[in-house]
């Protein structure tokens, strides 16, 4: 009832993606054949794996990257494209586990993550439609109170300055009838994620990274001399490995680091893309051209593309099954937020799976001495993955202090085990939806 093939669902969800339709991919890299050696093996060709590989190659390491499908074919190339300061968990989780000082260090590193995107775009000339500006919104009185409290705390304790609007003044920031409070900040923003991923891959190749697509890792062994990874047609021997496959890693290789699999959950999220709108209509609806996200548990997130398409995302599934009537459901939600767009044609519908942790904080750590892992980005991966790549490269080079700020975070397994965690989380999502509906 609840569980279908994650890989089958994931493939089906990418058939009508605006991002795939608006890029020109290079020819596929050949699969791994035979035995090769490297200083570091990176598993996964999304933002986290590409960032790690690029960082290590720029430091003179020989890097082999294995991607099960195509570069950026997973969450990195399908996301809403929002790069956001901070973490999905909020700062409370960091403060309670690490104390105020290290919580502030983690916050400051999230600012570095956004600056890193700016630097990589400039250094490697990545044309990915990057725009600065982010808008937090709340659609009920209760959510407005929570939002205003969060924004006040972030400014007081972490220095994030927002232009805050309530009541009728909200229309100054976003022309929607449903929002009761909003806050705009100019640090975060949005970009075309697949263009960015392909740009990172090009930079990694130019730095010397060897990339193999169509090469899922099915087994991984480590001993005193290093690690050995196996695919269907080859193997890689390296001194270290970095696992950056997130929720798809156990689908391809259930025996690859199985101890970390229960700490994340694949959550389906979905996006529609409208026909292009007029420039005047875009300026009226979101004058700043910011990315927008509400503060509901089951949230909406949206922005305009460079072609002035409304890319509207949200709704989630913990069952791996695509919701019935997805296009109509998403279009109804869009019309509620922006009645003026009720009759705009929907030209793209796609989705994918993000990896969430129980506490929504990132889960970075080690399996033994030779294997590092990066997972649990929980919807904040566009910026945070770049930082993660820097931190794990530092750790492999012997400078692990910043990596260990995150490795000290405690994470729990999702309840229910392999058989029951999906229905348990589906029921939990239903409860949170009911809670979101309370004014």
MIPAMAR-30448 format. One record per residue (C-alpha): residue number from 1; residue in one letter; x, y, z. Coordinates in steps of 0.1 Angstrom, whole numbers. Layout:
# MIPAMAR-30448
+-----+------+-------+-------+-------+
: pos : code :    c1 :    c2 :    c3 :
+-----+------+-------+-------+-------+
: NUM :    A :     X :     Y :     Z :
...
+-----+------+-------+-------+-------+
END
This chain:
# MIPAMAR-30448
+-----+------+-------+-------+-------+
: pos : code :    c1 :    c2 :    c3 :
+-----+------+-------+-------+-------+
:   1 :    X :     0 :     0 :     0 :
:   2 :    X :    27 :    25 :    10 :
:   3 :    X :    59 :    13 :    -5 :
:   4 :    X :    67 :    13 :   -42 :
:   5 :    X :   100 :    13 :   -59 :
:   6 :    X :   118 :    46 :   -50 :
:   7 :    X :   139 :    43 :   -82 :
:   8 :    X :   109 :    37 :  -104 :
:   9 :    X :    90 :    66 :   -89 :
:  10 :    X :   120 :    88 :   -91 :
:  11 :    X :   125 :    81 :  -128 :
:  12 :    X :    89 :    87 :  -136 :
:  13 :    X :    89 :   121 :  -117 :
:  14 :    X :   116 :   135 :  -140 :
:  15 :    X :    99 :   130 :  -173 :
:  16 :    X :    85 :   165 :  -176 :
:  17 :    X :   111 :   187 :  -158 :
:  18 :    X :   115 :   223 :  -168 :
:  19 :    X :   151 :   221 :  -157 :
:  20 :    X :   159 :   192 :  -180 :
:  21 :    X :   140 :   208 :  -209 :
:  22 :    X :   160 :   241 :  -205 :
:  23 :    X :   196 :   227 :  -206 :
:  24 :    X :   218 :   211 :  -232 :
:  25 :    X :   236 :   182 :  -215 :
:  26 :    X :   270 :   171 :  -227 :
:  27 :    X :   274 :   135 :  -239 :
:  28 :    X :   272 :   110 :  -211 :
:  29 :    X :   305 :   100 :  -193 :
:  30 :    X :   313 :    63 :  -198 :
:  31 :    X :   305 :    38 :  -170 :
:  32 :    X :   334 :    25 :  -149 :
:  33 :    X :   351 :    -4 :  -166 :
:  34 :    X :   379 :   -24 :  -149 :
:  35 :    X :   400 :   -14 :  -119 :
:  36 :    X :   412 :    21 :  -112 :
:  37 :    X :   430 :    38 :   -83 :
:  38 :    X :   425 :    72 :   -68 :
:  39 :    X :   433 :    93 :   -37 :
:  40 :    X :   396 :    98 :   -30 :
:  41 :    X :   365 :    81 :   -43 :
:  42 :    X :   333 :   103 :   -43 :
:  43 :    X :   300 :    85 :   -46 :
:  44 :    X :   272 :   107 :   -61 :
:  45 :    X :   271 :   133 :   -88 :
:  46 :    X :   248 :   159 :   -72 :
:  47 :    X :   258 :   191 :   -55 :
:  48 :    X :   275 :   175 :   -25 :
:  49 :    X :   295 :   150 :   -45 :
:  50 :    X :   305 :   176 :   -72 :
:  51 :    X :   315 :   201 :   -45 :
:  52 :    X :   336 :   175 :   -27 :
:  53 :    X :   353 :   164 :   -59 :
:  54 :    X :   361 :   199 :   -70 :
:  55 :    X :   375 :   209 :   -36 :
:  56 :    X :   397 :   178 :   -34 :
:  57 :    X :   410 :   182 :   -70 :
:  58 :    X :   419 :   218 :   -64 :
:  59 :    X :   440 :   206 :   -35 :
:  60 :    X :   459 :   182 :   -57 :
:  61 :    X :   441 :   150 :   -49 :
:  62 :    X :   434 :   124 :   -76 :
:  63 :    X :   396 :   120 :   -75 :
:  64 :    X :   372 :    95 :   -91 :
:  65 :    X :   335 :   103 :   -90 :
:  66 :    X :   309 :    76 :   -96 :
:  67 :    X :   273 :    86 :  -104 :
:  68 :    X :   246 :    60 :  -106 :
:  69 :    X :   226 :    79 :  -133 :
:  70 :    X :   235 :   113 :  -149 :
:  71 :    X :   252 :   143 :  -132 :
:  72 :    X :   225 :   163 :  -114 :
:  73 :    X :   198 :   138 :  -122 :
:  74 :    X :   186 :   134 :   -86 :
:  75 :    X :   175 :   160 :   -61 :
:  76 :    X :   202 :   185 :   -71 :
:  77 :    X :   189 :   189 :  -106 :
:  78 :    X :   152 :   191 :   -96 :
:  79 :    X :   151 :   212 :   -65 :
:  80 :    X :   132 :   245 :   -62 :
:  81 :    X :   166 :   262 :   -67 :
:  82 :    X :   165 :   282 :   -35 :
:  83 :    X :   198 :   288 :   -17 :
:  84 :    X :   190 :   298 :    19 :
:  85 :    X :   209 :   310 :    49 :
:  86 :    X :   206 :   288 :    80 :
:  87 :    X :   193 :   253 :    83 :
:  88 :    X :   160 :   235 :    80 :
:  89 :    X :   161 :   226 :   117 :
:  90 :    X :   164 :   262 :   127 :
:  91 :    X :   190 :   273 :   152 :
:  92 :    X :   173 :   257 :   182 :
:  93 :    X :   186 :   223 :   174 :
:  94 :    X :   222 :   236 :   172 :
:  95 :    X :   219 :   256 :   203 :
:  96 :    X :   205 :   227 :   224 :
:  97 :    X :   231 :   202 :   212 :
:  98 :    X :   262 :   223 :   207 :
:  99 :    X :   257 :   255 :   227 :
: 100 :    X :   253 :   291 :   216 :
: 101 :    X :   290 :   295 :   205 :
: 102 :    X :   290 :   266 :   181 :
: 103 :    X :   255 :   273 :   169 :
: 104 :    X :   268 :   307 :   159 :
: 105 :    X :   297 :   291 :   141 :
: 106 :    X :   273 :   269 :   122 :
: 107 :    X :   252 :   299 :   113 :
: 108 :    X :   282 :   318 :   100 :
: 109 :    X :   292 :   288 :    79 :
: 110 :    X :   258 :   289 :    63 :
: 111 :    X :   266 :   324 :    52 :
: 112 :    X :   299 :   312 :    38 :
: 113 :    X :   280 :   286 :    19 :
: 114 :    X :   261 :   313 :     0 :
: 115 :    X :   292 :   333 :    -6 :
: 116 :    X :   308 :   301 :   -20 :
: 117 :    X :   280 :   299 :   -46 :
: 118 :    X :   287 :   335 :   -57 :
: 119 :    X :   324 :   327 :   -59 :
: 120 :    X :   321 :   295 :   -79 :
: 121 :    X :   297 :   311 :  -103 :
: 122 :    X :   322 :   339 :  -109 :
: 123 :    X :   353 :   318 :  -109 :
: 124 :    X :   340 :   291 :  -132 :
: 125 :    X :   317 :   313 :  -153 :
: 126 :    X :   286 :   292 :  -145 :
: 127 :    X :   255 :   307 :  -162 :
: 128 :    X :   227 :   296 :  -139 :
: 129 :    X :   203 :   325 :  -136 :
: 130 :    X :   213 :   334 :  -101 :
: 131 :    X :   191 :   360 :   -83 :
: 132 :    X :   195 :   374 :   -48 :
: 133 :    X :   165 :   379 :   -25 :
: 134 :    X :   143 :   357 :    -3 :
: 135 :    X :   109 :   361 :    12 :
: 136 :    X :    95 :   343 :    43 :
: 137 :    X :    57 :   343 :    44 :
: 138 :    X :    30 :   331 :    68 :
: 139 :    X :    -6 :   323 :    59 :
: 140 :    X :   -24 :   323 :    93 :
: 141 :    X :   -24 :   344 :   124 :
: 142 :    X :    -7 :   316 :   143 :
: 143 :    X :    20 :   311 :   117 :
: 144 :    X :    25 :   349 :   114 :
: 145 :    X :    32 :   351 :   152 :
: 146 :    X :    57 :   322 :   148 :
: 147 :    X :    74 :   339 :   118 :
: 148 :    X :    77 :   373 :   134 :
: 149 :    X :    92 :   356 :   165 :
: 150 :    X :   117 :   337 :   143 :
: 151 :    X :   127 :   367 :   124 :
: 152 :    X :   132 :   388 :   155 :
: 153 :    X :   154 :   360 :   171 :
: 154 :    X :   175 :   357 :   139 :
: 155 :    X :   181 :   394 :   138 :
: 156 :    X :   189 :   397 :   175 :
: 157 :    X :   211 :   366 :   179 :
: 158 :    X :   225 :   361 :   144 :
: 159 :    X :   223 :   395 :   127 :
: 160 :    X :   199 :   385 :    98 :
: 161 :    X :   182 :   418 :    89 :
: 162 :    X :   148 :   415 :    73 :
: 163 :    X :   123 :   440 :    59 :
: 164 :    X :    92 :   429 :    78 :
: 165 :    X :    56 :   435 :    67 :
: 166 :    X :    23 :   426 :    84 :
: 167 :    X :   -14 :   430 :    75 :
: 168 :    X :   -21 :   452 :    45 :
: 169 :    X :    16 :   461 :    42 :
: 170 :    X :    23 :   425 :    31 :
: 171 :    X :    11 :   434 :    -4 :
: 172 :    X :    42 :   456 :    -7 :
: 173 :    X :    63 :   424 :    -8 :
: 174 :    X :    40 :   399 :   -23 :
: 175 :    X :     6 :   403 :   -40 :
: 176 :    X :   -13 :   374 :   -25 :
: 177 :    X :   -45 :   374 :    -5 :
: 178 :    X :   -35 :   346 :    19 :
: 179 :    X :    -4 :   359 :    36 :
: 180 :    X :    -6 :   378 :    69 :
: 181 :    X :    31 :   384 :    75 :
: 182 :    X :    63 :   385 :    54 :
: 183 :    X :   100 :   391 :    58 :
: 184 :    X :   125 :   399 :    30 :
: 185 :    X :   162 :   394 :    32 :
: 186 :    X :   188 :   400 :     5 :
: 187 :    X :   214 :   373 :    13 :
: 188 :    X :   196 :   342 :     2 :
: 189 :    X :   182 :   337 :   -34 :
: 190 :    X :   176 :   313 :   -62 :
: 191 :    X :   192 :   298 :   -93 :
: 192 :    X :   187 :   272 :  -120 :
: 193 :    X :   199 :   241 :  -101 :
: 194 :    X :   207 :   219 :  -131 :
: 195 :    X :   226 :   246 :  -149 :
: 196 :    X :   246 :   250 :  -116 :
: 197 :    X :   252 :   213 :  -112 :
: 198 :    X :   264 :   210 :  -148 :
: 199 :    X :   287 :   240 :  -143 :
: 200 :    X :   302 :   224 :  -112 :
: 201 :    X :   308 :   192 :  -132 :
: 202 :    X :   326 :   211 :  -159 :
: 203 :    X :   348 :   228 :  -133 :
: 204 :    X :   355 :   195 :  -116 :
: 205 :    X :   366 :   179 :  -149 :
: 206 :    X :   388 :   209 :  -157 :
: 207 :    X :   404 :   204 :  -123 :
: 208 :    X :   412 :   168 :  -131 :
: 209 :    X :   383 :   148 :  -116 :
: 210 :    X :   375 :   116 :  -135 :
: 211 :    X :   337 :   112 :  -137 :
: 212 :    X :   318 :    80 :  -145 :
: 213 :    X :   281 :    81 :  -151 :
: 214 :    X :   258 :    50 :  -151 :
: 215 :    X :   280 :    35 :  -123 :
: 216 :    X :   261 :    27 :   -92 :
: 217 :    X :   282 :    15 :   -63 :
: 218 :    X :   269 :   -18 :   -50 :
: 219 :    X :   296 :   -27 :   -24 :
: 220 :    X :   321 :    -8 :    -3 :
: 221 :    X :   349 :   -23 :    18 :
: 222 :    X :   375 :    -6 :    40 :
: 223 :    X :   406 :   -18 :    57 :
: 224 :    X :   438 :    -3 :    70 :
: 225 :    X :   450 :     5 :    35 :
: 226 :    X :   419 :    23 :    23 :
: 227 :    X :   386 :    15 :     6 :
: 228 :    X :   374 :    -5 :   -23 :
: 229 :    X :   342 :     3 :   -41 :
: 230 :    X :   326 :   -21 :   -66 :
: 231 :    X :   302 :   -15 :   -95 :
: 232 :    X :   287 :   -39 :  -119 :
: 233 :    X :   317 :   -37 :  -142 :
: 234 :    X :   346 :   -23 :  -122 :
: 235 :    X :   361 :   -13 :   -89 :
: 236 :    X :   379 :    17 :   -74 :
: 237 :    X :   407 :    15 :   -49 :
: 238 :    X :   412 :    47 :   -29 :
: 239 :    X :   427 :    60 :     3 :
: 240 :    X :   393 :    76 :    13 :
: 241 :    X :   357 :    76 :     1 :
: 242 :    X :   330 :   102 :     5 :
: 243 :    X :   294 :    90 :     3 :
: 244 :    X :   271 :   117 :   -12 :
: 245 :    X :   243 :    96 :   -27 :
: 246 :    X :   218 :   106 :     0 :
: 247 :    X :   185 :    88 :    -1 :
: 248 :    X :   193 :    70 :   -34 :
: 249 :    X :   225 :    54 :   -19 :
: 250 :    X :   206 :    25 :    -3 :
: 251 :    X :   185 :    20 :   -34 :
: 252 :    X :   215 :    11 :   -55 :
: 253 :    X :   237 :    -4 :   -28 :
: 254 :    X :   217 :   -15 :     3 :
: 255 :    X :   249 :   -30 :    18 :
: 256 :    X :   269 :     3 :    13 :
: 257 :    X :   272 :    18 :    48 :
: 258 :    X :   238 :     4 :    60 :
: 259 :    X :   243 :    19 :    95 :
: 260 :    X :   236 :    55 :    81 :
: 261 :    X :   205 :    46 :    60 :
: 262 :    X :   178 :    47 :    87 :
: 263 :    X :   189 :    82 :    97 :
: 264 :    X :   174 :    98 :    66 :
: 265 :    X :   140 :    95 :    49 :
: 266 :    X :   132 :   101 :    13 :
: 267 :    X :   104 :   126 :    10 :
: 268 :    X :    87 :   133 :   -24 :
: 269 :    X :    82 :   170 :   -33 :
: 270 :    X :    67 :   184 :   -65 :
: 271 :    X :    69 :   214 :   -87 :
: 272 :    X :    48 :   228 :  -116 :
: 273 :    X :    60 :   253 :  -142 :
: 274 :    X :    36 :   277 :  -159 :
: 275 :    X :    38 :   292 :  -193 :
: 276 :    X :    59 :   324 :  -193 :
: 277 :    X :    42 :   355 :  -178 :
: 278 :    X :    45 :   391 :  -187 :
: 279 :    X :    72 :   412 :  -170 :
: 280 :    X :    46 :   435 :  -156 :
: 281 :    X :    27 :   406 :  -140 :
: 282 :    X :    58 :   392 :  -124 :
: 283 :    X :    67 :   426 :  -109 :
: 284 :    X :    32 :   429 :   -95 :
: 285 :    X :    31 :   395 :   -79 :
: 286 :    X :    67 :   395 :   -64 :
: 287 :    X :    82 :   429 :   -69 :
: 288 :    X :   117 :   419 :   -57 :
: 289 :    X :   118 :   387 :   -78 :
: 290 :    X :   127 :   369 :   -46 :
: 291 :    X :   123 :   332 :   -39 :
: 292 :    X :    94 :   326 :   -15 :
: 293 :    X :    87 :   300 :    11 :
: 294 :    X :    60 :   297 :    38 :
: 295 :    X :    66 :   284 :    73 :
: 296 :    X :    41 :   255 :    73 :
: 297 :    X :    53 :   220 :    80 :
: 298 :    X :    40 :   210 :    46 :
: 299 :    X :    52 :   241 :    29 :
: 300 :    X :    49 :   259 :    -4 :
: 301 :    X :    79 :   273 :   -21 :
: 302 :    X :    80 :   292 :   -54 :
: 303 :    X :    99 :   317 :   -76 :
: 304 :    X :   100 :   330 :  -112 :
: 305 :    X :   125 :   315 :  -136 :
: 306 :    X :   146 :   336 :  -159 :
: 307 :    X :   119 :   330 :  -186 :
: 308 :    X :    93 :   344 :  -162 :
: 309 :    X :    77 :   311 :  -156 :
: 310 :    X :    62 :   306 :  -121 :
: 311 :    X :    79 :   275 :  -106 :
: 312 :    X :    56 :   265 :   -78 :
: 313 :    X :    65 :   237 :   -55 :
: 314 :    X :    52 :   220 :   -24 :
: 315 :    X :    30 :   192 :   -13 :
: 316 :    X :    50 :   162 :     0 :
: 317 :    X :    47 :   124 :     1 :
: 318 :    X :    63 :   100 :    25 :
: 319 :    X :    50 :    70 :     7 :
: 320 :    X :    72 :    72 :   -25 :
: 321 :    X :    39 :    71 :   -45 :
: 322 :    X :    32 :   101 :   -67 :
: 323 :    X :     0 :   118 :   -54 :
: 324 :    X :   -30 :   112 :   -76 :
: 325 :    X :   -40 :   142 :   -99 :
: 326 :    X :    -7 :   159 :   -91 :
: 327 :    X :   -10 :   186 :  -117 :
: 328 :    X :   -45 :   196 :  -107 :
: 329 :    X :   -37 :   196 :   -70 :
: 330 :    X :    -6 :   218 :   -76 :
: 331 :    X :   -26 :   241 :   -99 :
: 332 :    X :   -53 :   245 :   -73 :
: 333 :    X :   -27 :   255 :   -46 :
: 334 :    X :   -11 :   280 :   -70 :
: 335 :    X :   -45 :   296 :   -77 :
: 336 :    X :   -51 :   299 :   -39 :
: 337 :    X :   -18 :   317 :   -35 :
: 338 :    X :   -21 :   338 :   -67 :
: 339 :    X :   -57 :   339 :   -80 :
: 340 :    X :   -45 :   359 :  -110 :
: 341 :    X :   -27 :   328 :  -122 :
: 342 :    X :   -57 :   304 :  -119 :
: 343 :    X :   -60 :   300 :  -157 :
: 344 :    X :   -23 :   302 :  -167 :
: 345 :    X :   -14 :   270 :  -186 :
: 346 :    X :     8 :   245 :  -167 :
: 347 :    X :    36 :   233 :  -191 :
: 348 :    X :    58 :   213 :  -167 :
: 349 :    X :    52 :   190 :  -138 :
: 350 :    X :    80 :   171 :  -121 :
: 351 :    X :    93 :   161 :   -87 :
: 352 :    X :   119 :   141 :   -68 :
: 353 :    X :   130 :   129 :   -34 :
: 354 :    X :   149 :   149 :    -8 :
: 355 :    X :   167 :   134 :    22 :
: 356 :    X :   154 :   146 :    55 :
: 357 :    X :   168 :   137 :    89 :
: 358 :    X :   146 :   133 :   120 :
: 359 :    X :   156 :   167 :   134 :
: 360 :    X :   160 :   184 :   100 :
: 361 :    X :   196 :   191 :   108 :
: 362 :    X :   224 :   180 :    84 :
: 363 :    X :   240 :   146 :    91 :
: 364 :    X :   277 :   146 :    83 :
: 365 :    X :   301 :   120 :    98 :
: 366 :    X :   323 :    90 :    94 :
: 367 :    X :   319 :    53 :    90 :
: 368 :    X :   352 :    39 :   103 :
: 369 :    X :   384 :    59 :    95 :
: 370 :    X :   383 :    60 :    57 :
: 371 :    X :   347 :    67 :    48 :
: 372 :    X :   329 :   100 :    52 :
: 373 :    X :   293 :   107 :    45 :
: 374 :    X :   271 :   138 :    37 :
: 375 :    X :   234 :   135 :    40 :
: 376 :    X :   203 :   149 :    57 :
: 377 :    X :   203 :   183 :    39 :
: 378 :    X :   165 :   184 :    45 :
: 379 :    X :   157 :   209 :    17 :
: 380 :    X :   186 :   233 :    23 :
: 381 :    X :   210 :   215 :     0 :
: 382 :    X :   216 :   241 :   -27 :
: 383 :    X :   239 :   261 :    -5 :
: 384 :    X :   247 :   236 :    23 :
: 385 :    X :   261 :   210 :    -1 :
: 386 :    X :   289 :   234 :   -12 :
: 387 :    X :   299 :   240 :    24 :
: 388 :    X :   298 :   202 :    30 :
: 389 :    X :   322 :   196 :     2 :
: 390 :    X :   347 :   221 :    16 :
: 391 :    X :   344 :   207 :    51 :
: 392 :    X :   349 :   171 :    41 :
: 393 :    X :   379 :   180 :    19 :
: 394 :    X :   394 :   199 :    49 :
: 395 :    X :   388 :   168 :    71 :
: 396 :    X :   405 :   144 :    46 :
: 397 :    X :   434 :   169 :    45 :
: 398 :    X :   437 :   166 :    83 :
: 399 :    X :   418 :   198 :    93 :
: 400 :    X :   385 :   184 :   107 :
: 401 :    X :   376 :   210 :   133 :
: 402 :    X :   348 :   226 :   112 :
: 403 :    X :   335 :   193 :    99 :
: 404 :    X :   333 :   180 :   135 :
: 405 :    X :   310 :   209 :   145 :
: 406 :    X :   284 :   191 :   124 :
: 407 :    X :   296 :   155 :   132 :
: 408 :    X :   289 :   162 :   168 :
: 409 :    X :   252 :   166 :   161 :
: 410 :    X :   233 :   135 :   174 :
: 411 :    X :   208 :   119 :   150 :
: 412 :    X :   182 :    92 :   155 :
: 413 :    X :   168 :    65 :   133 :
: 414 :    X :   133 :    71 :   119 :
: 415 :    X :   109 :    50 :   138 :
: 416 :    X :    93 :    18 :   126 :
: 417 :    X :   122 :     2 :   107 :
: 418 :    X :   121 :    -7 :    70 :
: 419 :    X :    85 :   -20 :    71 :
: 420 :    X :    67 :     5 :    93 :
: 421 :    X :    85 :    38 :    90 :
: 422 :    X :    68 :    48 :    58 :
: 423 :    X :    32 :    45 :    71 :
: 424 :    X :    43 :    60 :   104 :
: 425 :    X :    57 :    91 :    86 :
: 426 :    X :    26 :    93 :    63 :
: 427 :    X :     4 :    95 :    93 :
: 428 :    X :    27 :   121 :   109 :
: 429 :    X :    25 :   142 :    78 :
: 430 :    X :   -13 :   140 :    78 :
: 431 :    X :   -13 :   153 :   115 :
: 432 :    X :    10 :   182 :   106 :
: 433 :    X :   -13 :   191 :    77 :
: 434 :    X :   -42 :   193 :   101 :
: 435 :    X :   -21 :   214 :   124 :
: 436 :    X :   -11 :   238 :    96 :
: 437 :    X :   -48 :   244 :    89 :
: 438 :    X :   -54 :   257 :   124 :
: 439 :    X :   -56 :   295 :   124 :
+-----+------+-------+-------+-------+
END
